[in-house]
Amino acid sequence: MTYTAEYFNQFCHQAAVQFLQTVVVIDNEAIFCETPCSMVEQRDIAQGIEEPPTGVLGGQRIPALGKTDVIEPPSVELAGDEGIDTEPPDELSKNILKAAPLINAFADNGVICSVIRPDLKDEKVVDRAIAVASVADIVVVDWALGKKQGETEGQRAKEIIKGIIENDLKKRGRLRLIAIYTAENIPGNILDELYNYIQVFKYFKDHDELLKDSKKFTIQNRSLKIAVLLKKAAGNHVPNIRPVDFDELPEKLHELFAGLNCGLLPSVTLRAIAAIREGTHHLLAVLHKDLDSALVGHRTLLPHPEDAEGFCEDLVSDEIRSILALKKIGNTYAGESANKQWIGSKIEQKEPLEYNSFHLTRAHAFALVEKGEGAHKKIFNELRTDWLARKLESDPGFKDKTGSEVNIETARAEIFDVGDVACKKYRIPDIGEKMIPQMLKGNEVQGQQANLDFSRLCSLKREAFGLRRPVEGWIPRLTLGTILQLRDSDGDRFFLCLQPRCDSVRLEKDKVWNFPFLVLEKASSKLNIVAKCFDKEDKPTDKKLFYEPKPRNQVVFGFTSITEDAIEASEQGGKFIFQDKENNKFFWIADLKDSMAQKIADELSARVGSVGLDEYEWLRRKAR
């Protein structure tokens, strides 16, 4: 199999195409007929039709009673309302958008395309666009949507795009592709104007900076991409941008969307969501209404009926997991071949990836993917030997730590024999399994940040910051796995709640309840939890933490229930606060995933239950 950047892009493109289902196009000069109404001979409506259908754009031909007739288009007010200096859609206008070939082109790709033609007098255009964008995979907006007196040409388009972004951020952010599809042959000016307009969002400055590419006519960060595309009517005279005809638009949008999601994990996610979409109606058939009586009966039999709510969520999630397993999503998009495709896109056949003066070849990376830990010793010793050989090549007088000249064959044998001892002797830099992500990234800082981000993703189910922050209206509750930050005269301290879930609910109101916590130390060499916490300026910062599951590392704090159900946080200045009976204020930081929290609780209980015996030492050692 061939492993190149081109093949990896095709691999990601396939996942993107399988995912895409909906596109919404907003253009005030959309028409649904091939022939302009003003140029069509008007005919009488066919006999037998009492009145023509309403809401039809243009003179769409319909067959009736054996002859072809034309529905007369609704009348358009050519002049009129005060403050409006626009004209109705005209076939001769270069901004025209022919909806029929566009819809058909998307349909040929299995994508539903909705076309909205806003009216200048409609005050709900922006709200309507935002609403439909929330459920669309891709949004396409014309730059010139008409203007009122005092407005710029792209005012309405800018308001729509800003509103979509603002709505996305309120919902914790999402992956978003927006295309500006216009016949205005000034794409550079459009890009600059829009870039300056959406810079008002503080989120982009603090968390995910927007980058403008004037050559590709795009604005992009990790989760948002806005691209300026030209209609064919714009002409082919603008450098670095080729006009896109209506029937070419689907493929262009597929390309842009795949580029925004070009990666292993995005491809796994896209294909997983696509599989869930494909299996939605099967899932509804499995979880049918005839089972309602059993579900209600289950609740009535429980000592605590509210426990049925989580049971129902688990039932649905287990069925979804079954769908993903049957589709073999992990095998196809995260298997050995997929990993090699990713490596092939990063490391050329003859050009190794350089990291801290080590050269990682494609063969080395493939071996790590194929054999995992079993290949570590051989691969890392080869990297060390290669480093030393290149060092001697560039510096023939290089000597080892004892001041002796170096023989590469002798050194190679020692490196493979005694490893770290030989590395210190020959002054070879540190390299090992913990550095693999940095090596594959080719950058120490970026690789380490990827480690931290992925650690949080794998162990935390929700956080106080970023894309995984709680939805509006959700309030944290104190239970097993809750991570808190306490700021007092001793500085910042961190705690992990160990109260079992069954003891964290149904708490009598106005009574103080004791909750056990495990102290989380600030990590030095060891760490097993990574969380984003508040720094001294109350901004998010990655904190490396370490827990040791021993009873001596436990503390207890008392909290008062005010809900007759659980200990809930209060929201103060954008932070969630838990206050104990001593008036200590704890910041809610994150919740561990259920399995991770239970693992820590089990480790602690095992330590509590460990037995210390005085045994016959000879016999104890014989058992090893």
C-alpha positions as CSV (number, residue, x, y, z in Angstrom):
1,M,0.0,0.0,0.0
2,T,1.2,3.5,-0.8
3,Y,1.6,5.9,2.2
4,T,1.8,9.5,1.2
5,A,0.2,12.8,2.2
6,E,-2.0,12.6,-0.8
7,Y,-3.4,9.2,0.1
8,F,-3.9,10.3,3.7
9,N,-5.9,13.3,2.5
10,Q,-8.0,10.9,0.4
11,F,-8.5,8.8,3.5
12,C,-9.8,11.8,5.5
13,H,-11.8,13.0,2.5
14,Q,-13.7,9.6,2.5
15,A,-14.6,10.0,6.1
16,A,-15.8,13.6,5.6
17,V,-18.0,12.6,2.6
18,Q,-19.6,9.8,4.5
19,F,-20.4,12.2,7.3
20,L,-21.9,15.2,5.4
21,Q,-25.7,15.2,5.1
22,T,-26.9,18.8,5.1
23,V,-25.9,22.1,3.5
24,V,-27.9,25.4,3.7
25,V,-27.4,28.1,1.1
26,I,-28.5,31.7,1.8
27,D,-28.7,33.9,-1.3
28,N,-31.2,36.6,-2.0
29,E,-30.9,36.1,-5.7
30,A,-31.6,32.4,-5.8
31,I,-34.0,31.3,-8.6
32,F,-35.5,27.9,-9.2
33,C,-36.1,28.1,-13.0
34,E,-33.7,27.9,-15.9
35,T,-35.6,30.5,-17.9
36,P,-36.1,34.0,-16.6
37,C,-39.7,34.8,-15.9
38,S,-39.6,38.1,-17.6
39,M,-38.6,36.4,-20.9
40,V,-41.2,33.6,-20.8
41,E,-44.4,33.9,-22.8
42,Q,-47.2,34.2,-20.3
43,R,-49.9,31.6,-20.6
44,D,-53.2,30.9,-19.0
45,I,-53.3,28.6,-16.1
46,A,-54.4,25.1,-17.2
47,Q,-58.1,24.3,-16.9
48,G,-58.9,22.3,-13.8
49,I,-56.5,24.2,-11.6
50,E,-58.5,26.6,-9.5
51,E,-55.6,28.7,-8.3
52,P,-51.8,28.4,-8.8
53,P,-49.6,27.1,-6.0
54,T,-48.0,29.8,-3.9
55,G,-44.4,30.3,-2.8
56,V,-42.9,29.2,-6.2
57,L,-39.8,31.1,-7.2
58,G,-39.6,32.0,-10.9
59,G,-41.8,30.6,-13.7
60,Q,-41.5,26.9,-13.0
61,R,-43.1,24.8,-15.7
62,I,-45.5,22.1,-14.6
63,P,-47.3,19.4,-16.7
64,A,-51.1,19.6,-16.5
65,L,-53.8,18.0,-18.5
66,G,-51.4,17.0,-21.3
67,K,-49.9,20.4,-21.9
68,T,-47.1,22.5,-20.4
69,D,-48.1,25.5,-18.5
70,V,-46.4,28.2,-16.5
71,I,-47.2,29.3,-13.0
72,E,-47.2,33.0,-13.0
73,P,-44.7,34.2,-10.5
74,P,-45.8,36.3,-7.5
75,S,-45.7,40.0,-8.2
76,V,-42.6,41.8,-7.0
77,E,-42.7,45.3,-5.7
78,L,-40.1,47.2,-7.7
79,A,-40.0,50.3,-5.7
80,G,-40.9,51.0,-2.5
81,D,-40.3,50.9,1.1
82,E,-38.4,53.9,2.5
83,G,-34.7,53.3,3.1
84,I,-34.5,50.3,0.6
85,D,-32.3,50.8,-2.4
86,T,-32.2,47.3,-3.8
87,E,-33.8,45.7,-6.8
88,P,-35.5,42.3,-7.2
89,P,-33.5,39.3,-8.5
90,D,-32.8,39.6,-12.2
91,E,-31.6,36.7,-14.4
92,L,-29.1,39.1,-16.0
93,S,-27.6,39.9,-12.6
94,K,-24.2,38.4,-12.1
95,N,-25.1,37.5,-8.5
96,I,-27.8,35.1,-9.6
97,L,-27.8,31.6,-8.0
98,K,-29.5,28.8,-9.9
99,A,-30.8,26.6,-7.2
100,A,-31.9,23.6,-9.3
101,P,-28.4,22.5,-10.6
102,L,-27.0,23.2,-7.1
103,I,-29.5,21.1,-5.3
104,N,-29.2,18.3,-7.9
105,A,-25.4,18.4,-7.6
106,F,-25.6,17.9,-3.8
107,A,-28.3,15.3,-4.2
108,D,-26.0,13.3,-6.5
109,N,-23.5,13.2,-3.5
110,G,-26.2,12.1,-1.1
111,V,-26.4,15.5,0.6
112,I,-29.6,17.5,1.3
113,C,-29.3,21.1,0.2
114,S,-31.7,23.8,1.4
115,V,-31.8,27.2,-0.3
116,I,-33.0,30.2,1.5
117,R,-33.8,33.4,-0.4
118,P,-34.1,36.2,2.2
119,D,-36.2,39.3,1.7
120,L,-34.7,42.6,2.6
121,K,-37.8,43.6,4.5
122,D,-37.7,40.5,6.6
123,E,-36.3,41.5,10.1
124,K,-35.9,37.8,11.1
125,V,-33.4,36.9,8.4
126,V,-30.4,36.7,10.7
127,D,-32.3,34.8,13.4
128,R,-33.6,32.3,10.8
129,A,-30.2,31.8,9.3
130,I,-28.7,31.1,12.8
131,A,-31.5,28.7,13.6
132,V,-31.0,26.6,10.4
133,A,-27.2,26.8,10.7
134,S,-27.3,25.1,14.1
135,V,-28.5,21.9,12.4
136,A,-26.5,22.2,9.1
137,D,-23.1,20.6,8.4
138,I,-22.1,23.5,6.1
139,V,-23.4,27.0,5.6
140,V,-23.0,28.9,2.3
141,V,-23.8,32.7,2.4
142,D,-23.8,35.2,-0.5
143,W,-21.8,38.3,0.4
144,A,-24.3,40.7,-1.3
145,L,-27.7,40.0,0.4
146,G,-29.1,43.5,-0.4
147,K,-28.6,46.6,1.7
148,K,-30.6,49.4,3.3
149,Q,-29.5,53.0,3.3
150,G,-26.4,53.5,5.4
151,E,-25.4,49.8,5.2
152,T,-22.4,48.3,3.5
153,E,-22.8,45.7,0.8
154,G,-21.8,42.8,3.1
155,Q,-23.6,44.0,6.2
156,R,-26.2,41.3,6.3
157,A,-23.8,38.5,5.5
158,K,-21.5,39.7,8.3
159,E,-24.3,39.8,10.8
160,I,-25.3,36.2,9.8
161,I,-21.8,34.9,10.1
162,K,-21.2,36.7,13.4
163,G,-24.5,35.4,14.8
164,I,-23.7,31.8,13.8
165,I,-20.3,32.0,15.5
166,E,-21.8,33.6,18.6
167,N,-24.4,30.9,18.8
168,D,-21.8,28.2,18.4
169,L,-19.7,29.6,21.2
170,K,-22.7,29.7,23.5
171,K,-23.2,26.0,22.9
172,R,-19.5,25.3,23.9
173,G,-18.2,25.6,20.3
174,R,-18.4,23.2,17.4
175,L,-16.7,22.4,14.1
176,R,-17.9,25.0,11.6
177,L,-17.4,25.5,7.9
178,I,-18.8,28.7,6.3
179,A,-18.4,29.5,2.7
180,I,-19.0,33.0,1.2
181,Y,-20.1,32.2,-2.3
182,T,-20.2,35.5,-4.2
183,A,-19.8,37.1,-7.7
184,E,-18.1,40.1,-6.2
185,N,-14.6,39.9,-7.7
186,I,-12.9,41.5,-4.6
187,P,-12.3,38.4,-2.4
188,G,-9.4,40.0,-0.7
189,N,-11.5,42.9,0.5
190,I,-14.3,40.6,1.6
191,L,-11.8,38.5,3.6
192,D,-10.2,41.5,5.3
193,E,-13.6,43.1,6.2
194,L,-15.0,39.9,7.6
195,Y,-11.8,39.1,9.6
196,N,-11.9,42.5,11.3
197,Y,-15.6,42.2,12.0
198,I,-15.4,38.9,13.9
199,Q,-12.3,39.8,15.9
200,V,-14.7,41.1,18.6
201,F,-15.0,37.6,20.1
202,K,-12.8,37.4,23.2
203,Y,-12.7,33.6,22.8
204,F,-10.5,33.8,19.7
205,K,-8.0,36.1,21.4
206,D,-7.8,34.0,24.6
207,H,-8.2,30.4,23.4
208,D,-8.1,29.7,19.7
209,E,-6.6,32.5,17.5
210,L,-8.0,33.1,14.1
211,L,-5.5,33.0,11.2
212,K,-6.1,34.8,7.9
213,D,-4.6,33.3,4.7
214,S,-4.8,36.0,2.0
215,K,-3.5,33.5,-0.6
216,K,-6.1,30.8,0.0
217,F,-8.8,33.4,1.0
218,T,-9.6,31.6,4.3
219,I,-10.0,32.5,7.9
220,Q,-9.3,29.5,10.2
221,N,-8.6,28.2,13.6
222,R,-8.8,24.7,15.1
223,S,-12.6,24.4,14.8
224,L,-13.7,27.2,12.4
225,K,-13.0,27.7,8.7
226,I,-14.5,30.5,6.6
227,A,-13.6,30.4,2.9
228,V,-14.4,33.0,0.2
229,L,-15.5,31.3,-3.1
230,L,-16.3,33.0,-6.3
231,K,-19.2,32.3,-8.6
232,K,-18.4,31.6,-12.2
233,A,-20.0,35.0,-13.1
234,A,-17.2,36.8,-11.2
235,G,-14.7,35.9,-14.0
236,N,-11.4,34.2,-13.9
237,H,-9.1,37.2,-13.5
238,V,-8.5,37.3,-9.7
239,P,-5.1,35.7,-8.8
240,N,-5.0,32.6,-6.7
241,I,-8.7,31.8,-6.8
242,R,-10.6,29.9,-9.5
243,P,-14.4,30.5,-9.8
244,V,-16.6,27.6,-8.8
245,D,-19.7,26.8,-10.9
246,F,-22.9,25.6,-9.2
247,D,-22.3,21.9,-10.1
248,E,-18.7,22.1,-8.8
249,L,-19.6,23.5,-5.4
250,P,-20.3,20.2,-3.6
251,E,-16.9,18.8,-4.4
252,K,-15.2,22.1,-3.4
253,L,-17.1,22.1,-0.1
254,H,-16.2,18.4,0.5
255,E,-12.5,19.4,0.0
256,L,-12.7,22.3,2.4
257,F,-14.5,20.3,5.0
258,A,-12.1,17.4,4.7
259,G,-9.2,19.8,5.1
260,L,-10.7,21.1,8.3
261,N,-10.9,17.6,9.6
262,C,-7.7,16.1,8.2
263,G,-6.5,13.8,11.0
264,L,-6.9,10.4,12.5
265,L,-9.1,11.3,15.4
266,P,-11.4,13.6,13.4
267,S,-11.8,10.9,10.8
268,V,-12.7,8.3,13.5
269,T,-15.2,10.8,15.0
270,L,-16.8,11.7,11.6
271,R,-17.2,8.1,10.7
272,A,-18.6,7.2,14.1
273,I,-21.2,10.0,13.9
274,A,-22.1,9.0,10.3
275,A,-22.6,5.4,11.6
276,I,-24.9,6.6,14.3
277,R,-26.8,8.7,11.7
278,E,-27.1,5.6,9.5
279,G,-28.3,3.5,12.4
280,T,-30.7,6.1,13.9
281,H,-33.9,4.5,12.5
282,H,-32.6,1.0,13.4
283,L,-32.1,2.3,16.9
284,L,-35.6,3.7,17.1
285,A,-36.9,0.3,15.8
286,V,-35.0,-1.5,18.6
287,L,-36.0,0.9,21.4
288,H,-39.7,0.9,20.5
289,K,-42.8,2.1,22.3
290,D,-44.0,-1.4,23.2
291,L,-41.2,-1.4,25.8
292,D,-42.6,1.6,27.6
293,S,-44.5,-0.4,30.2
294,A,-41.4,-2.3,31.1
295,L,-39.4,0.9,31.5
296,V,-42.1,2.5,33.7
297,G,-42.4,-0.7,35.6
298,H,-38.6,-0.7,36.2
299,R,-38.9,2.7,37.8
300,T,-41.8,1.7,40.0
301,L,-39.9,-1.2,41.4
302,L,-36.8,0.8,42.4
303,P,-36.4,2.0,46.0
304,H,-35.1,5.3,44.5
305,P,-37.2,5.8,41.3
306,E,-34.9,8.5,40.0
307,D,-32.2,5.9,39.4
308,A,-34.1,4.8,36.3
309,E,-33.1,8.0,34.6
310,G,-29.4,7.1,34.4
311,F,-30.4,3.5,33.6
312,C,-32.2,4.8,30.5
313,E,-29.2,6.8,29.4
314,D,-27.0,3.8,29.7
315,L,-29.4,1.7,27.7
316,V,-29.3,4.1,24.8
317,S,-25.5,4.6,24.9
318,D,-24.9,0.9,25.0
319,E,-26.9,0.4,21.8
320,I,-24.9,3.2,20.2
321,R,-21.7,1.6,21.2
322,S,-22.9,-1.7,19.6
323,I,-23.6,0.2,16.3
324,L,-20.0,1.5,16.3
325,A,-18.6,-2.0,17.1
326,L,-20.5,-3.6,14.2
327,K,-19.3,-0.9,11.8
328,K,-15.7,-1.6,12.9
329,I,-15.0,2.1,13.1
330,G,-11.9,1.7,15.2
331,N,-10.4,-1.0,13.0
332,T,-11.0,1.0,9.8
333,Y,-10.1,4.5,10.9
334,A,-7.6,3.9,13.8
335,G,-6.1,0.6,12.8
336,E,-2.5,-0.2,11.7
337,S,-3.1,0.9,8.1
338,A,-4.7,4.2,9.2
339,N,-1.8,4.9,11.5
340,K,0.6,4.2,8.7
341,Q,-1.3,6.5,6.4
342,W,-0.9,9.3,9.0
343,I,2.8,8.6,9.4
344,G,3.2,8.5,5.6
345,S,1.7,12.0,5.5
346,K,4.3,13.3,8.0
347,I,7.5,11.4,7.2
348,E,8.7,11.2,3.6
349,Q,10.2,7.9,2.3
350,K,13.7,9.3,2.1
351,E,13.5,12.3,4.5
352,P,13.4,11.4,8.3
353,L,11.6,13.4,10.9
354,E,14.0,15.4,13.0
355,Y,13.5,15.8,16.7
356,N,16.2,17.1,19.1
357,S,18.9,16.0,16.6
358,F,17.5,12.5,16.4
359,H,16.3,11.2,13.0
360,L,13.1,9.1,13.1
361,T,12.7,7.3,9.7
362,R,9.4,6.1,8.3
363,A,10.6,2.5,8.9
364,H,11.2,3.2,12.6
365,A,7.7,4.8,13.0
366,F,6.0,1.9,11.1
367,A,7.8,-0.6,13.4
368,L,6.5,1.2,16.5
369,V,2.9,1.1,15.1
370,E,3.2,-2.6,14.1
371,K,4.8,-3.9,17.3
372,G,4.1,-1.3,20.0
373,E,6.2,-1.6,23.1
374,G,8.0,-4.7,21.8
375,A,9.9,-2.5,19.3
376,H,11.0,0.2,21.7
377,K,14.4,-1.1,22.8
378,K,15.6,-1.9,19.2
379,I,14.2,1.3,17.7
380,F,15.6,3.7,20.4
381,N,19.0,2.0,20.4
382,E,19.1,2.4,16.6
383,L,18.2,6.1,17.0
384,R,21.0,6.6,19.6
385,T,23.5,4.8,17.4
386,D,22.5,6.9,14.4
387,W,22.9,10.1,16.5
388,L,26.4,9.1,17.5
389,A,27.4,8.1,14.0
390,R,26.3,11.5,12.6
391,K,28.0,13.2,15.5
392,L,31.3,11.5,14.6
393,E,30.8,12.4,11.0
394,S,30.4,16.1,11.7
395,D,32.9,16.2,14.5
396,P,35.7,13.6,14.0
397,G,37.4,14.6,17.2
398,F,34.4,13.9,19.4
399,K,35.4,12.0,22.6
400,D,33.3,10.2,25.1
401,K,32.8,11.2,28.8
402,T,36.2,9.7,29.8
403,G,38.0,11.7,27.1
404,S,38.7,8.6,24.9
405,E,38.2,8.5,21.2
406,V,35.0,6.7,20.0
407,N,34.8,3.6,17.9
408,I,31.3,3.5,16.4
409,E,31.2,-0.4,16.2
410,T,32.3,-0.7,19.9
411,A,29.8,2.0,20.9
412,R,27.0,0.3,19.0
413,A,27.5,-2.9,20.8
414,E,27.6,-1.1,24.2
415,I,24.4,0.9,23.4
416,F,22.5,-2.3,22.6
417,D,24.0,-4.1,25.6
418,V,23.9,-1.7,28.5
419,G,21.6,1.1,27.1
420,D,21.5,4.1,29.4
421,V,24.9,3.5,30.8
422,A,26.4,3.7,27.3
423,C,24.3,6.7,26.5
424,K,25.8,8.6,29.4
425,K,29.3,7.5,28.5
426,Y,28.9,8.8,24.9
427,R,26.9,11.9,25.9
428,I,23.9,10.9,23.9
429,P,20.8,13.1,24.7
430,D,17.8,11.5,26.4
431,I,15.2,9.8,24.3
432,G,12.6,7.2,25.2
433,E,9.0,5.9,25.0
434,K,7.7,9.0,26.9
435,M,8.9,11.2,24.1
436,I,7.2,9.3,21.2
437,P,4.3,11.9,20.9
438,Q,6.9,14.8,20.8
439,M,8.9,12.9,18.2
440,L,5.9,12.3,16.0
441,K,4.9,15.9,16.3
442,G,8.5,17.0,15.5
443,N,8.3,19.7,18.2
444,E,8.9,19.5,21.9
445,V,6.4,22.1,23.0
446,Q,3.6,21.1,20.7
447,G,4.1,17.4,21.4
448,Q,4.0,18.0,25.1
449,Q,0.8,20.1,24.8
450,A,-0.8,17.3,22.8
451,N,0.1,14.9,25.6
452,L,-1.6,17.2,28.2
453,D,-4.7,17.8,26.0
454,F,-5.1,14.1,25.2
455,S,-4.6,13.2,28.9
456,R,-7.5,15.5,29.8
457,L,-9.7,14.1,27.0
458,C,-9.1,10.5,28.1
459,S,-9.7,11.0,31.9
460,L,-12.2,13.9,32.3
461,K,-15.8,13.8,31.2
462,R,-16.3,17.6,31.6
463,E,-14.2,20.6,32.5
464,A,-14.7,24.2,33.7
465,F,-12.9,25.5,30.6
466,G,-12.8,25.2,26.8
467,L,-15.0,23.2,24.5
468,R,-15.9,20.6,27.2
469,R,-17.3,23.2,29.6
470,P,-20.9,22.6,30.9
471,V,-23.9,23.6,28.8
472,E,-25.9,26.6,30.0
473,G,-28.1,25.6,33.0
474,W,-26.1,22.7,34.1
475,I,-24.8,22.9,37.7
476,P,-22.0,20.7,39.1
477,R,-22.8,18.3,42.0
478,L,-20.4,17.0,44.5
479,T,-19.9,13.2,44.0
480,L,-17.3,10.6,43.2
481,G,-14.7,12.0,40.8
482,T,-15.3,15.7,41.3
483,I,-12.0,17.7,41.3
484,L,-11.9,20.9,43.4
485,Q,-9.4,23.7,43.7
486,L,-9.0,25.5,47.1
487,R,-7.2,28.9,47.2
488,D,-6.1,30.0,50.6
489,S,-3.1,31.4,52.5
490,D,-1.2,28.2,51.7
491,G,-1.6,28.7,48.0
492,D,-3.6,26.5,45.7
493,R,-4.6,23.0,46.8
494,F,-6.5,20.3,44.9
495,F,-8.8,17.6,46.1
496,L,-10.6,14.6,44.5
497,C,-14.1,13.7,45.9
498,L,-14.4,10.0,47.0
499,Q,-18.0,10.0,48.2
500,P,-19.8,7.1,46.5
501,R,-22.6,8.2,44.1
502,C,-25.3,6.5,46.1
503,D,-24.2,8.6,49.2
504,S,-24.1,11.8,47.2
505,V,-27.8,12.1,46.6
506,R,-31.0,12.2,48.6
507,L,-29.4,14.4,51.2
508,E,-31.6,16.0,53.9
509,K,-31.9,19.8,53.5
510,D,-30.1,22.2,55.8
511,K,-28.0,19.4,57.3
512,V,-24.2,19.2,57.2
513,W,-22.9,16.2,55.3
514,N,-19.2,15.1,55.4
515,F,-17.5,14.3,52.1
516,P,-14.1,12.4,52.0
517,F,-11.5,13.7,49.6
518,L,-8.1,12.4,48.3
519,V,-5.4,15.1,48.3
520,L,-4.0,15.7,44.8
521,E,-0.4,16.9,45.0
522,K,1.3,19.1,42.4
523,A,3.3,16.7,40.3
524,S,7.0,16.8,40.1
525,S,8.4,13.7,38.3
526,K,5.2,11.6,38.6
527,L,1.7,12.5,37.4
528,N,-1.5,10.7,36.9
529,I,-4.1,13.5,36.4
530,V,-4.0,16.5,34.2
531,A,-6.6,19.3,34.6
532,K,-7.0,22.9,33.6
533,C,-7.2,25.0,36.8
534,F,-7.3,28.7,37.6
535,D,-4.0,30.6,37.8
536,K,-3.3,33.7,39.9
537,E,-5.1,35.8,37.3
538,D,-8.0,33.4,37.1
539,K,-7.1,32.2,33.6
540,P,-7.0,28.5,32.7
541,T,-3.7,26.8,32.9
542,D,-2.7,23.1,32.7
543,K,-1.9,21.6,36.1
544,K,-0.1,18.3,36.5
545,L,-1.4,16.5,39.5
546,F,-0.5,13.2,41.3
547,Y,-2.5,11.1,43.7
548,E,-1.3,8.4,46.0
549,P,-4.3,6.2,47.0
550,K,-3.5,5.7,50.6
551,P,-5.7,6.4,53.6
552,R,-3.2,8.9,55.1
553,N,-3.8,11.2,52.1
554,Q,-7.5,11.6,52.8
555,V,-9.3,14.7,54.3
556,V,-12.9,15.4,55.1
557,F,-14.9,18.6,54.5
558,G,-18.5,19.2,55.5
559,F,-21.1,20.8,53.2
560,T,-24.7,21.8,53.7
561,S,-27.4,20.6,51.4
562,I,-29.8,23.3,50.2
563,T,-31.7,21.3,47.6
564,E,-33.0,18.2,49.5
565,D,-31.1,16.1,47.0
566,A,-27.4,16.9,46.6
567,I,-24.6,19.3,47.2
568,E,-24.7,21.7,44.3
569,A,-22.3,24.5,43.4
570,S,-23.3,28.1,42.9
571,E,-22.2,30.2,40.0
572,Q,-20.3,33.3,40.9
573,G,-18.5,35.5,38.3
574,G,-18.3,32.7,35.7
575,K,-17.0,30.2,38.3
576,F,-18.7,27.3,40.0
577,I,-18.2,27.5,43.8
578,F,-18.7,24.9,46.5
579,Q,-18.6,26.4,50.0
580,D,-18.1,24.2,53.1
581,K,-19.3,24.7,56.7
582,E,-16.0,26.6,57.4
583,N,-16.7,29.0,54.6
584,N,-13.8,27.6,52.5
585,K,-14.6,28.3,48.8
586,F,-13.7,25.5,46.4
587,F,-13.6,26.1,42.6
588,W,-15.1,23.3,40.6
589,I,-12.4,22.2,38.0
590,A,-13.6,19.0,36.4
591,D,-15.3,15.6,36.8
592,L,-13.4,12.5,36.2
593,K,-14.8,9.8,33.9
594,D,-16.8,7.3,35.9
595,S,-14.4,4.4,35.2
596,M,-11.4,6.5,36.2
597,A,-13.0,7.7,39.5
598,Q,-14.0,4.1,40.4
599,K,-10.5,2.8,39.7
600,I,-9.0,5.3,42.2
601,A,-11.7,4.4,44.8
602,D,-10.9,0.7,44.3
603,E,-7.2,1.3,44.7
604,L,-7.8,3.2,47.9
605,S,-10.1,0.5,49.3
606,A,-7.6,-2.2,48.4
607,R,-5.0,-0.3,50.3
608,V,-7.3,0.0,53.3
609,G,-7.9,-3.8,53.2
610,S,-4.3,-4.8,52.8
611,V,-3.0,-7.2,55.4
612,G,0.4,-6.9,57.0
613,L,1.8,-10.2,58.4
614,D,5.1,-11.3,60.1
615,E,6.0,-14.3,57.9
616,Y,9.0,-16.7,57.8
617,E,11.2,-14.6,55.4
618,W,12.7,-17.6,53.6
619,L,9.3,-19.0,52.8
620,R,8.0,-15.5,51.7
621,R,10.9,-15.1,49.3
622,K,10.4,-18.6,47.9
623,A,7.0,-17.5,46.8
624,R,8.3,-14.7,44.5
